[in-house]
């Protein structure tokens, strides 16, 4: 694969089932060594897209290239480039951990001498050495998920695709899996589908949001905040001359600063206000100095508001629904 080619390239991907469109002209690329978060509501088309990428499901139309090869025409070769961990990963309950991983390694074509060394590396990386001789059916959900990840990375494929890798895990187990995935950055290209948005934000380099089979937003979390919200916000708790003094002070700090929300006064006369501006750089220090210096105002609190990935997700999917539900122009 050429050094400058993406690990995954998708263009105009379409998948229909009995006349119902599950994936509708989806397009995106994933760079080598990148970790991509793949988000969307239930039924949005995430799992269908992942199955097409892995060659388990044929596309109706469109182009999908993996490591420079077409999935449609080189499906068997493409599967060698991908480690896939599906949602509710099926594992044999009657096999021991090391026995199962050795079996999977042989199926993936690893030579016995290399497999022994690689098996120890993967058990160490996934913190499975202490349970290597345990029967899989007697393991906790967290250990079973790690066995699934170990199997996906065993043959050192250039691409890993994980569908809900942290589903059903407790916070401690999620932290372990998150660190494990982050450790793959730069070594493998990783696509993760998850409903645990804080984990996606902390783990992924870039995020792609899909709704009703369409891509409604993609970019880094910071890029998506700018794209979806288009402004920076600050929360104030303030009292005094809010009609004349406050707009005057705000205009001196930054002309685009405007009051977007106004709360009611509390028992001490302070109001909670929200300011919005198109400026992306931090104006907190300038605001603090200017508001504190004006004798007509009393500032009790000032905080820059950072929209979470959950805020971005909800706004982007809502925007996607509105675009889908918008009335179509009628021909005259």
FIKOLFI-532602 format. One record per residue: x, y, z of N, C-alpha, C in turn. Coordinates in steps of 0.001 Angstrom, whole numbers, padded with zeros to 6 digits, always signed. Layout:
XYZXYZXYZ...
END
This chain:
+000845-001189+000000+000000+000000+000000+000884+001245+000000+000649+002229-000903+001457+003437-000921+001408+004166+000404+002517+004838+000762+002607+005504+002054+001527+006549+002260+001109+007228+001164+000161+008316+001315-001290+007886+001097-001543+006607+000860-002915+006156+000638-003599+005903+001974-004927+006154+002055-005641+005897+003314-005766+004406+003583-005928+004054+004846-006149+002648+005187-007508+002184+004681-008499+003074+004773-009860+002761+004334-010389+003935+003527-011008+003641+002410-011623+004676+001578-013008+004190+001159-014031+004973+001481-015416+004622+001170-016037+005759+000361-016678+005414-000753-017340+006433-001579-018721+005945-002009-019711+006787-001796-021086+006547-002281-021581+005142-001934-021328+004708-000708-021721+003363-000290-023231+003296-000061-023859+002305-000676-025303+002101-000546-025566+000636-000225-026470+000408+000739-026926-000949+001043-028429-000917+001269-029151-001724+000497-030601-001798+000652-031001-003225+001005-032060-003334+001817-032656-004612+002179-034128-004562+001780-034527-005384+000834-035929-005476+000419-036528-004091+000165-035763-003255-000510-036252-001934-000851-036031-000871+000201-035554-001263+001400-035281-000301+002469-033792+000045+002446-033478+001332+002410-032082+001768+002340-031504+001893+003738-030561+001010+004070-029920+001045+005390-028703+001952+005397-027990+002025+004271-026825+002893+004116-027009+003668+002825-026927+004994+002904-027312+005835+001783-026180+006785+001382-025391+006380+000391-024313+007210-000166-023334+007699+000909-022897+006792+001744-021920+007114+002789-020527+007200+002180-019755+008201+002603-018388+008350+002139-017481+008872+003240-016299+008273+003386-015313+008737+004361-013991+008035+004099-012930+008555+004677-011618+007905+004618-011060+007815+006041-010206+006850+006252-009535+006686+007540-008040+006550+007261-007243+007425+007880-005796+007406+007666-005157+006247+008409-003987+005842+007962-003261+004772+008639-002849+005225+010041-003050+004350+011018-002693+004646+012401-003698+005498+013139-004799+005864+012484-005819+006723+013097-006834+005887+013865-007388+006458+014938-008491+005835+015668-009744+006651+015391-010734+006021+014755-011969+006692+014352-013131+006190+015191-013884+007118+015768-015113+006778+016470-016284+006838+015511-017064+005763+015449-018185+005655+014507-019472+005674+015328-020218+006780+015252-021360+006995+016133-022663+007092+015355-023750+006791+016044-025069+006936+015452-026113+006269+016322-027381+006681+016205-028448+006031+016970-028608+004581+016532-029359+003812+017320-029661+002438+016917-030370+002445+015566-029945+001561+014683-030562+001493+013365-030052+002517+012382-028960+003219+012732-028446+004274+011858-027678+003725+010666-027204+002478+010745-026441+001891+009654-024990+001620+010000-024629+001765+011286-023227+001572+011694-022777+000129+011483-023512-000798+012065-023094-002206+011977-023114-002698+010537-024089-002254+009751-024140-002637+008339-022892-002152+007612-022504-000906+007864-021304-000352+007226-020070-001144+007631-019961-001485+008917-018805-002240+009390-018746-003622+008748-019878-004258+008596-019890-005591+007982-019499-005527+006512-019859-004433+005842-019446-004257+004449-017934-004037+004385-017393-003231+005304-015951-002979+005326-015159-004270+005504-015678-005160+006317-014955-006396+006611-015183-007480+005566-016067-007229+004613-016330-008224+003581-017352-009268+003971-017989-009120+005126-018989-010092+005563-020345-009856+004900-020512-008645+004332-021788-008286+003725-021501-007530+002429-022129-007901+001328-021879-007175+000078-022644-005862+000038-022046-004868-000595-022720-003586-000782-023656-003667-001980-024704-002840-001969-025573-002738-003138-024885-001954-004243-024203-000873-003856-023420-000087-004812-022412+000746-004036-021501+001391-004766-020479+002216-004132-019125+001535-004140-018143+002248-003607-016772+001754-003594-016245+001675-002166-015633+000558-001821-014965+000384-000533-013588-000203-000799-012546+000561-000486-011170+000083-000622-010545-000060+000763-009868-001153+001001-009150-001402+002244-007701-001716+001889-006789-000915+002400-005360-001071+002093-005123-001100+000576-005886-000276-000130-005712-000143-001571-006406-001194-002395-007092-002151-001754-007783-003211-002483-009291-003042-002363-009995-003373-003437-011453-003306-003430-012022-004486-002646-012915-004173-001704-013558-005238-000930-014426-006103-001840-015026-005478-002858-015943-006203-003746-015218-007251-004584-013995-006958-005016-013292-007869-005921-012153-008636-005269-011710-008205-004083-010602-008873-003393-010985-009174-001943-012202-009676-001754-012734-009876-000406-011867-010762+000471-011369-011879-000069-010569-012804+000735-009246-012170+001169-008620-011402+000271-007366-010733+000628-007606-009642+001663-008700-008896+001500-009016-007802+002418-009210-008328+003840-009837-009498+003970-010092-010053+005303-008797-010310+006068-007709-010530+005358-006422-010743+006018-005875-009454+006627-006367-008309+006141-005894-007014+006630-006690-006514+007828-007760-007228+008194-008696-006699+009191-008849-007656+010365-008786-007099+011588-009190-007808+012792-010547-007275+013199-011544-008147+013271-012929-007709+013490-013465-008268+014797-013984-007372+015637-014635-007782+016878-016081-007317+016815-017020-008216+016488-018424-007816+016374-019053-007569+017740-020206-006903+017719-020960-006707+018963-021394-008072+019490-021371-008230+020831-021690-009522+021449-020851-010627+020819-019545-010405+020852-018582-011272+020198-018783-012740+020609-019095-013629+019667-019306-015042+020020-017978-015728+020311-017867-016284+021509-016661-017009+021910-017049-018418+022360-016203-019398+022135-016516-020775+022569-016388-020906+024087-017466-021249+024743-017462-021317+026201-016644-022476+026749-016379-023485+025915-015717-024685+026427-014209-024713+026173-013662-023654+025590-012223-023611+025323-011510-022712+026330-010251-023026+026602-009439-022163+027461-008908-020998+026632-008546-019916+027326-008146-018683+026642-006986-018928+025695-005897-019510+026194-004719-019725+025346-005008-020729+024236-005845-021716+024547-006211-022722+023545-006983-022064+022394-007941-021208+022751-008742-020524+021729-007883-019601+020882-007017-018799+021519-006186-017861+020769-005184-018598+019880-004661-019739+020348-003754-020531+019518-004506-021063+018300-005714-021543+018533-006547-022047+017437-006831-020950+016412-007185-019755+016880-007481-018648+015975-006219-018189+015239-005094-018225+015924-003842-017838+015284-003485-018763+014132-003710-020071+014326-003419-021029+013260-004367-020811+012079-005642-020500+012373-006597-020220+011294-006184-018975+010508-005555-018019+011187-005110-016787+010532-003788-016967+009788-003217-018162+009862-002025-018456+009085-000708-018167+009768-000719-017944+011085+000527-017689+011802+001318-018988+011972+002604-018940+011680+003458-020113+011877+003563-020434+013360+003746-021706+013692+003753-022125+015101+004810-021386+015924+006016-021223+015371+007092-020554+016116+006736-019106+016403+006196-018402+015401+005817-016999+015589+004601-016885+016484+003665-017818+016356+002426-017773+017124+002699-017851+018621+003639-018696+019031+003956-018827+020451+004431-017502+021035+005291-016810+020289+005806-015507+020755+004697-014470+020742+003928-014438+019653+002867-013440+019525+001777-013667+020567+001500-014908+020887+000476-015220+021885+000855-014631+023241+002112-014762+023626+002562-014172+024887+002449-012652+024861+002778-012035+023711+002693-010578+023584+001254-010107+023749+000326-010787+023100-001082-010380+023146-001676-010605+024533-001322-011716+025176-001806-011964+026538-001319-010889+027500-000088-010447+027309+000468-009378+028143-000232-008061+027841-000388-007724+026574-000999-006462+026170-002432-006353+026662-003169-007447+026619-004582-007440+027010-004801-007840+028467-003701-007984+029224-003774-008341+030643-004571-009637+030847-004196-010663+030074-004891-011938+030138-004007-013079+030638-002761-012789+031009-001849-013866+031412-002375-014631+032619-003005-013924+033533-003463-014597+034752-004659-015510+034503-005332-015360+033346-006482-016217+033054-006238-017066+031800-005002-017191+031365-004716-017871+030099-005156-019329+030111-005199-019944+031301-005597-021358+031386-007045-021513+031850-007758-020401+031986-009161-020462+032413-010070-020775+031239-011187-021433+031512-012192-021712+030487-012958-020426+030196-013127-020088+028931-013726-018809+028533-015136-018649+029101-015902-019723+029127-017270-019645+029623-017374-019251+031086-016278-019359+031838-016295-019009+033259-015681-017632+033531-015352-016907+032468-014752-015579+032636-015829-014511+032794-015452-013391+033417-016353-012245+033518-016503-011587+032158-017504-010699+032048-017741-009992+030792-016505-009197+030373-015831-008560+031321-014653-007761+031003-013537-008591+030406-013279-009758+030993-012239-010630+030457-012627-011181+029085-013904-011491+028896-014352-011998+027600-014152-010939+026509-014429-009674+026849-014209-008606+025875-012732-008491+025520-011871-008658+026517-010434-008575+026252-009950-009764+025411-010576-010926+025609-010241-012070+024757-010616-011752+023311-011773-011104+023120-012191-010717+021777-011223-009742+021131-010735-008772+021914-009760-007812+021389-008447-008515+021078-008030-009422+021968-006787-010166+021743-006865-010963+020445-008005-011579+020194-008177-012347+018954-008109-011427+017730-008692-010198+017850-008722-009271+016720-007325-008777+016345-006457-008578+017345-005129-008021+017066-004043-009098+016948-004427-010357+017126-003451-011450+017226-002509-011515+016022-003049-011431+014822-002241-011563+013614-001632-010233+013169-001720-009223+014034-001183-007890+013755-001688-007318+012430-003017-007331+012228-003551-006756+010989-003393-005239+011017-003315-004595+009865-003173-003141+009854-004431-002405+010283-005587-003105+010266-006864-002458+010589-007626-003297+011611-008147-002607+012627-008997-003250+013642-010359-002561+013623-011427-003356+013578-012792-002817+013624-013495-003443+014820-013992-002594+015718-014638-003068+016944-016041-002473+017052-017025-003347+017165-018417-002920+017307-018816-003046+018775-018973-001911+019440-019349-001852+020863-018400-002668+021741-017101-002365+021750-016148-003170+022536-016312-003034+024044-016985-001972+024516-017127-001792+025965-018558-002031+026451-019409-002618+025605-020799-002830+026000-020872-003779+027194-021640-003408+028200-021856-004249+029376-020735-004252+030387-019720-003415+030203-018588-003404+031133-018793-002381+032243-018172-002633+033405-018238-001659+034484-017166-000586+034240-017215+000532+034995-016272+001638+034736-014805+001230+034775-014438+000333+035680-013040-000101+035760-012650-000883+034508-013536-001772+034059-013255-002552+032865-013195-001664+031628-014064-000650+031568-014052+000289+030442-012719+001017+030375-012196+001413+031531-010908+002117+031575-009785+001233+031016-009797-000051+031379-008765-000978+030895-008847-001124+029380-010071-001319+028862-010246-001483+027417-009882-000189+026689-010241+000961+027261-009907+002245+026641-008399+002412+026515-007675+002089+027576-006213+002203+027533-005614+001226+026528-006220+000057+026443-005747-000947+025494-005900-000445+024059-007066+000135+023752-007315+000655+022405-006393+001835+022104-006223+002732+023083-005348+003889+022879-003914+003458+022600-003521+002308+023173-002169+001799+022947-001928+001320+021525-003013+001160+020744-002880+000727+019351-002641+001901+018406-002803+003150+018920-002682+004340+018064-001317+004374+017385-001327+004623+016079-000093+004710+015319+000405+003366+014827+000025+002281+015521+000455+000937+015128-000571+000285+014224-001835+000544+014480-002923-000022+013696-003976+001060+013478-004720+000929+012402-005888+001783+012175-007061+001140+012907-007793+001926+013686-008870+001371+014517-010172+002125+014252-011253+001394+014041-012599+001961+013973-013389+001380+015133-013988+002270+015934-014751+001836+017105-016170+002378+017010-017142+001508+017146-018527+001923+017303-018894+001788+018775-019473+002833+019347-019822+002778+020775-020903+003791+021081-021698+003491+022114-022682+004449+022622-022145+005189+023845-020951+004834+024297-020359+005507+025465-019517+006657+024937-020167+007824+024791-019539+008938+024085-018307+009499+024780-018267+009600+026122-017023+010081+026743-015822+009200+026406-016038+007895+026272-014938+007005+025917-014452+007278+024497-015382+007519+023593-015025+007853+022214-014217+009146+022186-014673+010150+022938-013997+011454+022929-012582+011341+023476-012383+010504+024498-011061+010370+025105-010132+009468+024298-010698+008594+023482-009887+007590+022796-009606+007938+021334-010565+008545+020654-010506+008655+019198-009884+009960+018717-009193+009873+017582-008626+011053+016936-009695+011827+016181-010644+011100+015623-011674+011711+014789-012980+010957+014975-014090+011630+014698-015408+011054+014919-016231+011186+013638-016990+010135+013321-017938+010172+012215-019314+009827+012776-020295+010688+012514-021650+010487+013030-022574+010182+011860-023314+009079+011986-024223+008632+010938-025638+008576+011492-026623+008947+010667-028025+008879+011076-028870+008543+009856-029770+007578+010014-030625+007136+008918-029813+006798+007667-028645+006179+007887-027820+005726+006786-027004+006797+006111-027011+008024+006634-026271+009132+006034-025251+009687+007019-024101+010143+006504-023130+010833+007346-023636+012243+007596-023848+012595+008885-024359+013926+009216-023272+014833+009776-022137+014276+010193-021021+015096+010679-019783+014217+010787-018620+014808+010531-017363+014093+010754-016240+015094+010956-015256+014702+011769-014117+015562+012074-013618+015279+013475-012629+016038+013928-012172+015912+015309-013268+016437+016226-013284+016041+017511-014284+016595+018421-014288+018127+018429-013107+018755+018372-013039+020223+018360-013635+020780+017071-013338+020141+015933-013900+020588+014658-015420+020467+014659-015920+019376+015228-017366+019168+015250-018066+020198+016135-017430+020572+017236-018026+021621+018076-018178+022913+017280-017125+023264+016530-017198+024484+015726-018236+024350+014617-018267+023181+013968-019193+022982+012851-020645+022996+013318-020926+022298+014428-022309+022131+014869-022811+023340+015637-021958+023889+016521-022415+025004+017364-021987+026361+016828-020840+026428+016162-020431+027659+015508-020069+028808+016422-019924+028543+017721-019576+029634+018626-018980+029085+019919-018360+029993+020670-017900+029679+022021-018880+030297+023009-019020+029679+024160-019976+030159+025163-019310+030335+026514-019821+031282+027286-019346+031556+028641-020563+031699+029552-020485+031091+030733-021558+031186+031722-021139+032174+032806-022014+033110+033110-021739+034131+034125-022764+034063+035237-022326+034414+036437-023241+034749+037530-022892+036180+037908-023809+037103+037676-023481+038521+037761-024690+039317+038220-024459+040460+038868-025530+041373+039266-025081+042794+038953-025993+043738+039104-025666+045144+038846-026420+045679+037652-025809+046633+036989-026445+047298+035849-026267+046440+034594-027179+045491+034421-027056+044566+033307-027643+045124+032009-028438+046191+032113-029047+046760+030926-028081+047638+030147-027295+048457+030853-026405+049408+030179-024934+049032+030316-024513+048754+031559-023084+048522+031806-022586+047241+031156-023360+046163+031272-022877+044876+030764-022649+044899+029250-023618+045343+028431-023351+045396+026980-022156+046283+026628-021976+047354+027388-020859+048265+027138-019524+047574+027388-019435+046845+028489-018191+046145+028823-017921+045025+027811-018951+044280+027457-018783+043175+026510-018296+043668+025155-018830+044809+024713-018427+045361+023415-016954+045751+023402-016446+046194+024537-015034+046568+024615-014130+045336+024570-014586+044240+025167-013780+043012+025168-013798+042362+023789-014989+042214+023210-015141+041572+021897-016512+041949+021333-016559+042648+020197-017835+043105+019647-018842+042000+019339-018346+040773+019076-019286+039692+018747-019896+039028+019976-019432+039393+021174-020015+038823+022386-021463+039283+022535-022359+038336+022751-023775+038675+022908-024386+037771+023963-025386+038278+024651-026094+037491+025671-027092+036589+024955-026893+035272+025080-027780+034333+024390-028861+033761+025298-028607+033744+026599-029610+033254+027556-029550+034093+028817-030710+034405+029360-030785+035209+030576-031659+034500+031593-031093+034240+032759-031861+033606+033821-032554+034636+034701-033357+034149+035628-034044+035053+036563-033138+035309+037756-033260+036481+038415-032404+036769+039570-032679+035801+040717-031616+035437+041463-031819+034616+042651-032099+035528+043843-032111+034951+045040-032471+035732+046231-031491+036859+046511-030255+036737+046028-029242+037776+046270-029119+038748+045106-029960+038595+044078-029953+039520+042956-029038+039145+041818-028356+038012+041928-027459+037586+040846-028250+036825+039778-027857+037045+038539-028459+036344+037406-027426+035403+036778-027911+034301+036219-027058+033417+035435-027273+033743+033962-026201+034161+033295-026258+034535+031888-025355+033625+031068-025691+033475+029803-024823+032772+028867-024435+033721+027751-023132+033841+027512-022612+034683+026443-022156+033800+025290-022353+034259+024075-021900+033524+022892-021075+034447+022007-020057+033893+021371-019214+034655+020467-018691+033752+019359-018420+034333+018198-017849+033575+017095-016355+033351+017272-015746+034046+018249-014316+033881+018509-014052+032521+019134-013019+031819+018651-012687+030507+019186-011632+030568+020280-010793+031633+020274-009769+031731+021305-010414+032078+022638-009720+031789+023725-010270+031938+025069-010282+033401+025486-011482+033923+025760-011644+035313+026199-011873+035407+027699-011719+034280+028407-012051+034251+029833-011294+035265+030655-009975+035369+030465-009180+036287+031266-009553+037736+030981-009755+038089+029710-010138+039458+029349-011508+039799+029916-012441+038856+029860-013768+039080+030437-013690+039278+031942-012899+038439+032604-012770+038528+034055-012230+039894+034476-011199+040364+033791-010625+041663+034137-011618+042793+033902-012264+042782+032743-013159+043880+032388-014397+043919+033277-014997+042777+033543-016218+042743+034351-015923+043056+035818-014768+042589+036300-014410+042860+037701-014031+044323+037910-013509+044976+036874-013044+046362+037018-014177+047380+036976-015327+047021+036446-016422+047990+036333-017210+048043+037641-017273+049221+038297-017956+049328+039605-019463+049125+039524-020032+049171+038324-021479+048998+038174-021898+047526+038140-020898+046637+038125-021181+045208+038015-020519+044435+039141-021147+043323+039548-020562+042413+040539-020544+041009+039923-019344+040496+039717-019174+039181+039099-018919+038141+040186-019734+037073+040178-019561+036011+041169-018933+034755+040550-019169+034504+039285-018615+033310+038644-018519+033533+037144-017475+032944+036550-017265+033009+035103-016662+031679+034650-017302+031016+033713-016834+029712+033225-017011+029636+031726-015976+029120+031052-016153+028843+029629-016871+027519+029488-017909+027492+028649-018729+026301+028463-018195+025515+027268-017849+024249+027518-017348+023382+026452-018415+022334+026131-019047+022400+024965-020019+021362+024607-019348+019988+024590-020016+019013+025157-019483+017651+025162-019757+016984+023820-019127+015833+023605-019405+015072+022389-020867+014640+022366-021444+014428+023546-022869+014090+023596-023714+015239+023061-023364+016486+023429-024079+017650+022895-023964+017703+021376-022742+017459+020882-022508+017469+019437-023321+016367+018761-023294+015164+019348-024013+014025+018784-025509+014311+018681-026090+014829+019757-027531+015104+019762-027893+016177+018744-027060+017239+018682-027339+018321+017729-027171+017846+016292-026132+017052+016022-025876+016584+014654-026949+015614+014185-027361+014688+015064-028394+013731+014661-029744+014424+014511-030010+015428+015352-031249+016200+015202-031251+016928+013869-030102+017516+013515-029974+018201+012235-030187+017219+011090-029674+015987+011275-029868+014971+010250-031325+014592+010087-032035+014448+011212-033462+014133+011140-034230+015255+010446-033887+016516+010777-034592+017655+010177-034376+017697+008672-033145+017349+008226-032859+017333+006792-033654+016238+006093-033766+015092+006763-034491+013960+006175-035997+014249+006118-036516+014887+007197-037955+015135+007300-038404+016388+006575-037468+017193+006067-037845+018439+005398-038703+018121+004187-039764+018934+003957-040629+018676+002801-039879+018825+001495-040111+017921+000581-039441+017953-000714-040154+018967-001614-039378+019728-002400-040010+020689-003308-040867+019972-004349-042038+020528-004616-042934+019923-005591-042718+020562-006955-042800+019750-007968-042623+020282-009318-043924+020916-009790-043783+021961-010548-044959+022665-011064-045254+022221-012483
END
